[in-house]
Amino acid sequence: MKTKLQQELNRYLESKSEFTPYYKAMNQIVSSTLFDEQLQEIMHALEKEEGNGAKNFKLYLDTVIINMQSKIAKYKPSIYFEGEEVKDMENQGYVIPFYSDEADETYVLLGICKKDNQQ
């Protein structure tokens, strides 16, 4: 997992234009391809397991991500990276490493994985 996250961070640093906004109206939060793929896998699994589980998960996740900028100080440095630029956000049993690009005032969602499956 660490290697994939590092690849996504390197890709962002090399070509920021490839990353799409998490919400179309919010350019300051973007997501990596890895994040998008992992989120789709989680949503698919939740749809199979529970009736409204996927919808509720996504709604709460969206709320946490939209509000992350105002709570940035509460997030701890990522277990996957050295330094303070990448932090981990936890939500509903998942860890979301994100990069804080202070120069561009952008947050990059690098990936999402189960908290107990962080290898």
C-alpha positions in Angstrom: 0.0 0.0 0.0 2.8 2.4 0.9 4.4 2.0 -2.6 1.1 2.7 -4.3 0.5 5.8 -2.2 4.0 7.1 -2.9 3.4 6.6 -6.6 0.2 8.6 -6.4 2.0 11.4 -4.5 4.8 11.4 -7.1 2.3 11.5 -9.9 0.6 14.5 -8.3 3.8 16.4 -7.8 4.8 15.8 -11.5 1.5 16.5 -13.1 -1.1 18.2 -11.0 -3.5 18.6 -13.9 -4.2 14.9 -14.0 -6.0 15.0 -10.7 -9.7 15.7 -10.7 -11.7 17.6 -8.0 -13.4 15.4 -5.5 -16.4 17.7 -6.0 -16.7 19.6 -9.3 -17.3 22.8 -7.4 -14.4 22.4 -5.1 -11.0 22.6 -6.8 -9.0 22.6 -3.6 -9.7 18.9 -2.8 -8.6 16.5 -5.5 -8.5 12.7 -5.6 -6.0 10.3 -7.1 -6.8 7.5 -9.4 -5.9 5.1 -6.6 -8.4 6.8 -4.2 -11.1 6.7 -6.8 -10.5 3.0 -7.6 -10.4 2.0 -3.9 -13.5 4.0 -3.1 -15.4 2.2 -5.9 -14.3 -1.2 -4.5 -15.5 -0.2 -1.1 -18.8 1.1 -2.4 -19.4 -2.1 -4.5 -18.7 -4.3 -1.4 -21.0 -2.2 0.8 -23.8 -2.4 -1.8 -23.6 -6.2 -1.8 -23.6 -6.4 2.1 -26.1 -3.8 3.2 -29.1 -2.0 1.7 -28.3 1.6 2.5 -24.8 1.0 3.8 -23.1 2.3 0.7 -25.2 5.4 0.5 -24.8 6.2 4.2 -21.0 5.5 4.0 -20.6 7.9 1.0 -22.7 10.6 2.5 -20.7 10.6 5.8 -17.4 10.4 3.9 -18.4 13.3 1.7 -19.2 15.4 4.8 -15.9 14.6 6.5 -13.9 15.4 3.3 -15.7 18.6 2.7 -14.9 19.8 6.2 -11.4 18.5 6.3 -9.9 21.9 5.6 -11.3 23.4 8.8 -10.0 20.4 10.9 -6.6 20.0 9.3 -4.8 20.5 12.7 -6.5 17.5 14.2 -5.0 15.0 11.7 -1.9 13.1 12.6 1.1 12.6 10.2 0.6 9.6 8.0 2.0 6.2 9.0 2.9 5.7 5.3 5.1 8.8 4.9 7.8 10.7 6.7 7.2 14.4 7.4 4.2 16.5 8.0 2.9 17.0 4.4 0.9 13.8 4.3 -1.6 13.1 7.0 -4.1 10.4 7.8 -7.8 11.0 8.1 -9.8 8.2 9.7 -13.5 7.7 8.9 -15.8 4.8 9.6 -12.9 2.2 10.0 -11.0 3.5 7.0 -7.8 5.5 6.7 -7.4 8.2 4.0 -3.9 9.5 3.5 -3.9 12.9 2.0 -1.2 15.4 0.9 -1.5 19.0 1.9 -0.1 21.2 -0.9 0.2 24.5 0.9 1.7 26.3 -2.1 -1.5 25.6 -4.2 -3.8 25.4 -1.2 -4.9 22.0 -2.4 -5.5 18.7 -0.6 -4.9 15.4 -2.5 -6.8 12.3 -1.4 -4.1 9.6 -2.1 -6.0 6.5 -1.2 -8.5 4.8 1.2 -8.1 1.5 3.0 -9.5 -0.4 5.9 -7.8 0.6 9.1 -6.9 -3.0 10.0 -5.5 -3.6 6.5 -2.9 -0.9 6.1 0.0 -3.0 4.7 
